[in-house]
Amino acid sequence: MKRASLTASLQFEETCWTTGYQHVLGVDEVGRGTWAGPVVAGAVCLPHDRTDLLQALEGVRDSKQMTPRQREGLVNRIKETAVAWAIGSATSAEIDAYGIVPATRLAMMRALENSRLEPDYLLLDSIKWIDPTETPYKSIVRGDTLSLSIASASVLAKVWRDDYMRQLDKQYPSYFFGQHKGYGTAKHAAALHEFGACDEHRQSFAPLRHLAAENHS
């Protein structure tokens, strides 16, 4: 049996490039399902005129399939290889105010703005885009496993967010953000019941709403 590749492919990028698009920007988000912290988007544009991209970015794939050490070891290589890259985020307060899907789009738009690139085409991971500039795009189911641009964006966003949550851990040591990165673990739930929520928690998410209801009952 053929072993699955540990590097995401360029099939979607190559289709765009042969069609005439040059600045193809892959965008992905991380932290959408966490109880605390921002939702973070990465954006990466890979060079269309390099024939060795799969070799240069060997090992880059869906960030969820990689260890922290693997992700951190590839961040600089991604940045050095990319034509442009950027990070954007939306805060827990913005998530509560707008909802998680609009906040995710807001983080993505900020990543696009921070890239300082006028993309010809966007490759997105499983989200419908609402773009006032009407840039053409393709939403790809499991895009972070199928597109090297999206996978690269996924890695950058994941490393950036994990570092952010480690910094929050110093500010709010009772919640162990550095360990679970804001996700809904038993340890996180126990800390919430003991200490209540902090400013970085998403009050609109069900676990926080239930906690608030318990505290007012």
N, C-alpha and C positions, 0 to 999 in steps of 0.2 A: 504493500500500500504506500502511495506517495505521501510523504510527510507534508503537512500544511506549512506554507511559508510563514516565517516569523516577521516578515516585512509586508506592510500593506502595499497594494498594487497601485499602478498608475493608469489603470484602464479608463477611468473617467477623465483624468487630466489629459491623456493623449487624445481622446475623442474631441475634447475642447480645443486643444492645440491644433489638431489637423483641420478643424472647422474654421480656424482663423483667430480664435481667442488666445491672447498671450498672457494677460494678467488674470490667472485663474486663482481665486482665493478660497481656500478651504477654511471652514469655520465650525467649531464645536464648542460645547459647553460642558462644565462639570459643576457638581454641587446642586443640581436641580432638586434632588430629593432629600436634602439634609434638613435637620431641624434648626440649624443655626448657621450664621455666616452668609457670605455673599454667594450668588450664582456668578460664575466666571466663564467668560468666553475667550477662546484663543482664535487667532486668525493667522494663516500662513499662506504665502504665495511662493511657490517653487519656480525656479527658472525653467522656461520651456525649451531652452537651447542646450541643456546638459543631457548627455546620453548616459551618464553614470549615476543618476539619482538613486536608483535602487541600491547601488553599492555604497554611495556616500551616506545614505540614511538607513543602512542595514539595521534591522531590529526595531525600527519605528513601526508601531502598530497601535491598536486600541489601548489607551493608557490603563484601562481596567485589567488588561491581561499582562501587565508588566509590574515588576516589583518597584518599590521606591528607588532603589539603587539603579535599576535599569533606566528608569525615567530620567533621573537626575544626571546620569551619565550621557544622555543623548541631547539634553537641552541645548548646550552650546553648539553641538554639531548642527542641530536644526536651525538655530539662529544664524550661524555662519553660512549655511547653504541657501537659506531663503532669500528671495528678492526683497521681501518685506514680511514682517511679523509684528503682532501686537496682542495686547491683552485688554479686555474690557470687563467691567463687573457691574452688578447691581446689588445694592445693600439689602439686608434683611428688612429694613423699613420700607424700601421700594417694593420688595416682594409682597409685603403686607398691604401696601397701598394699591398696587396695580394687579396683583395676581402673579403666579409663578411663570406662566407662559409669556405675558407681556414683559415681565421683568427679564426673562431670558432673552427675548428679542432686543430689549434695551441694552443688555450686556453685549450682545452680538454687534449692535449698531455702534456702540462705543469702541469695540475692538476694530471695526472697519474704519472708524474715524481716526483712531490712534495709529493705524497702519500707514496713514498718509499716502495711500495708493488708490488710484481710480481703477477698480477691478472691472474687467470685461465680463466676468462670469463668476458666480458663486457656487461652491459645492458645500451643501449643508447636511448635517447629520439629523435626519428624521424630524425636521420641523418645517412648517409652512412659513414662508417669509412674507413679511409685509414691508416693502421697500419703497420709500417715496421717490428714489432715483430710478426705479424700474429696471435695475440691473437684472439681466437674466440669471436664473439659478436653477439648480436641480437639488431636490431634497432626496437623500439616499438613505433607505432603511439599512441600519448597521453600517453607516458610512464610515465610522471610525475604524472599521475592520477592512473596508474595501477601497478606501481612497487614502493615498499617502499624504496628501495635503490636509485632509480632515484629521487623520491620525496624528500628524505633526502638531496641529492646533490643539488636539486633545492632550497631548503630552505637555505642551507649554502651559495650558490652562490648569492642568492637574498639579503640576509642580508649583506653580504660582499660588494656587489656592491652599495647598497643603502647607506651604511656608507661611501664608497669612494666618492659617488656623493655629500654627505653632506659636506665632506671635500673640494671638489671642489667648493662648494657654497661659502666657506669662501675666496677662491682664486679669484673667478669670481662672485661676488655678483650680477652683473647686469643680469645674466641669470637665476637666481632662480633654479639652479640645485638641491638644497635640496628639492624643492617641486615636480618637475616633473621627476627628476632623468634622464634627458636627452631625454625623450620622446617628441614626436612632438605635444605639446599642443599649444593652441592659445597664451598663455603667452610667451612660448619659441619662437614662430615665431615672435612675436612682438619685443622681445629683439634682435633677430637676425637682423631684419630690422633696428632697432635703432642703434645697436652697431657693427654689423657685426659678423663674426665668431671668435672664440678664438682657441687656439691650441688644445683644447680637442674636437672640432667638427670634424665630419667625412666629409671631403670635397668631397668625392666621392659619397655621398648620394644625391639623387635628390633635396631635398629642399636646400641643400647647393650649389649645382651646379646652380640651378635656381637663387639663391641669388647672386652668383658671376656673372652670366650673366647679371642680372639687374644692378649690380654696374658698369659693363663695357660697358653698352649700352649708 
